Amino acid sequence: MKKSIQYSLLTAFLVFSTFINLNAQPHPGEQSGTGTVNGGRIGNSPAGAPIGSGTFMLIGLAAAYSVRKVQMLRAAAEEE
């Protein structure tokens, strides 16, 4: 009985949480009240927000993860 209530609540939460986010998003440069956004672009890039540093962080984390996995595999091979 308790498991069925938990599953029912989880299912209801997942179903209703998707409906909450179905509101239409405003177009870029507009607010939700159909007014235009005051001010210019954010940042110095003419194409939008810079993503270079985020890409380097992601690559660095992926490299650290792969080094750790290799170390774990070598340690496991030495134990055998």
Secondary structure, 3 states (H helix, E strand, C coil): CHHHHHHHHHHHHHHHHHHHCCCCCCCCCECCCCCECCCCCCCCCCCCCCCHHHHHHHHHHHHHHHHHHHHHHHHHHHHC
